[in-house]
Each structure stands twice: as structure tokens, then as C-alpha cells.
Amino acid sequence: MILQTPEEFAAQLPPLGAIAGLDLGTVTIGVAISDNMRGIATPVTTIKRKKFTLDAAKLLELTTARLVHGLVLGLPRNMDGSEGPRSQATRAFARNLEKLTPLPITFWDERLSTVAAERALLEADTSRKRRGEVIDHVAAGYILQGLLDRLVHMKGTL
């Protein structure tokens, strides 16, 4: 089930349990997974994209093994907030994935997540080769952490 707001997404989640964040690229899918308390996003892996059925199978295998209760996909909006072809592709991926899993799915604005991930890796003095290997799942971590922080904020206002 695809939910459009963090509030709708949170209402479908059990009180505890991991959430996965995805950074969908045309070549790879970066994956990050939270702890069960949903406080910290940890970059986990990058899936090399082949075709949707294979990509989805790998992703769902990982979410099953890690006891994930929900998925957040980075939505690549333009800087003016509009949605272009990459956003449409992300929404199409979510619609196709929705048919294969009962997990709730939502979106998080991923503007500048890759830039933030790149900056963090540069500050950590990560080699160019290593940055290329980990950038996608580090960006997924930024996407997921954004949603986790929003969920904590929502709890504080209830």
C-alpha cells in the first residue's frame, strides 16, 4: 500500500520494527535500514539493477531477512519542488513493488541527499573508488534518516 504522507505511513506501522530506505537510481538501488526503535538509519548495501523482477526479488529478500516493516523511497524532485521523469519512474517502481509486498510504502523528498552523502564521504577522507561503491546506500541512509526524524517529531506533537 502506497501512502502519500508520513502521518499515513506511521499509522500503518507497528510501534517497533525496522524501516528500509531506498535511493533508486537508474543503475543501482541504495538500501539503508533503521534499528528497531527507528532512531538511526544505517546504510546497508547497493543492489545493481538488472530488471524489475530481479531487483524486487533481491530487495524483498533483504527486507524479509531484516524484518522490515515499511519502505521509504527517495522521491527525486526538482529544486523547484516539481516532479520530473525520475519522480515518475520512482512512483512507477513503487506501484509495481506494491503488487509484490504488503509492506506500507511512502516517499521522502530526496533533494540534495546525494550531495550530503558525497560531502560526508569527502569529510571522512573516503577514496574516490570507495565513494563510488557506497554513495547510493549512504544517500539511502540520508533519505531514511529524514523520515525517521519526522516520525520522532510527529510523536512529540501528538
Buried (B, 14 or more C-beta within 10 A) or exposed (E): EBBEEBEEBBEBBEEEBBBBBBBBBEEBBBBBBBBEEBEEBBBBBBBEBEEEEEBBEBBBEBBEEBEBBBBBBBBBBEEEEEEEEBBEEBBEBBEEBBEEBEBBBBBBBBBEBBEBBBEBBEEEEBEEEEBEEBBBBBBBBBBBBBBBEBBEEEEEEE
